[in-house]
């Protein structure tokens, strides 16, 4: 298997900074909606392509949205799409502080 290099695209560095700010805001909103504290001191990467994949993996998204991110032709395109998604998700959480019940898929079901 040969690893293919990924194109950065235009303004990937600036977009990565914006995505990291939006991601931190998203994390804070999620932590607040769950009434939990956000762990501090975690260093986030500054390499644009790493940021784009980290945010794609760590954001609560449905499969089609996640697949669109993975299919982006370059890092900058993925970061632009993530910025839109993060802003939209953060706004939804701000106005409707309920969250997807992702933990239900990780627990055994009970017939009761």
N, C-alpha and C positions, 0 to 999 in steps of 0.2 A: 504494500500500500504506500502511496506517495502522498505526502501532505501538500496541499495546494495553498499557495500564499493568498491571503485575502487583501483585496484593495482597500485602502483607507477611505478613499473618497474625499470630497471637498469639505473642509472645516471639521474634520473628525475630532480634533483636539478640543475645539470650542464646544462642539456638541456634547462631547463626553463630560465636560464640566457642568453643562446645563442638565444633563441626564443625572449626574450624581447629586446635584442639588434637588432635583425633582424626586429622585429616589429616596433621599433622606426625608423629605417632606412626606412622601408616601409611607415610609416606615413609621414615622411619628404618628401619622393618622391611623395606621393599622394598630399600632401599640395602644393608642388612646381609645380606639373603638373596642379593643379587647380588654381595656382597663389594665393593661400591663405596662411595665416600664421598659423602655428601649435600652438595650445594652449599649453602653458607650465605650469609646476607645477602640472600636473596630476600625482598622485602617482599610479603606477601599482603594482599589488599584487606580492608577492614573493612565494606564495604557488604554486607548480608545477601544480596541477590539476586545480586550479583556472586560472592560466596563460593559460593553454591549452584550456579551454573552452572560455575564454575571447578573445583570438586570433582567435579561430574558428568563433566566432560570429562577430568580428569586421573587419575581412578581407573580401574583395570583392572576393567571390568565386562562382562558379556555384554550383547548388544543388548536383550533384554527388560528387564533391570534398568535400563539406561540410559534406555530408552523410558518406563518407569514414573516415573523421576525427572523427565523432561521433561514428562510429562503431569500432574504435581502441580498442584493447583488454586491453590496459593500458595507463597510462598517458605518459610514456616515448615514446611509439610508436606514440601516437598522436603528441607529441612535435617534434619528429624526422620528421614526415611528414609535420608538419607546418613549420619547418625550411627549408625544401626543397621548399615548396610552396612560402614562403616569399622571399627566395633568387631569385627564378625564377620570381616572380611577380615584385620584385624591379628591376631586370635586364631589364625586358620588359619595365617598366615605364621609366627607365633611357634612353633607346634607342628609344622608341616610346612614347613620352609624351602625348598620348591620353588615355582617360579613358572610362570605360564602362558607358553608359548613364543610370545609375540606377535611377536618378531622374525622368526620363520619365515614369516610372511605378508608380510614386507617384502623378502624376498630371492628372487631367481629360483631356480626349482627345477632340480635336476640329475637326469638319468636314472640316474646312478651311485649 
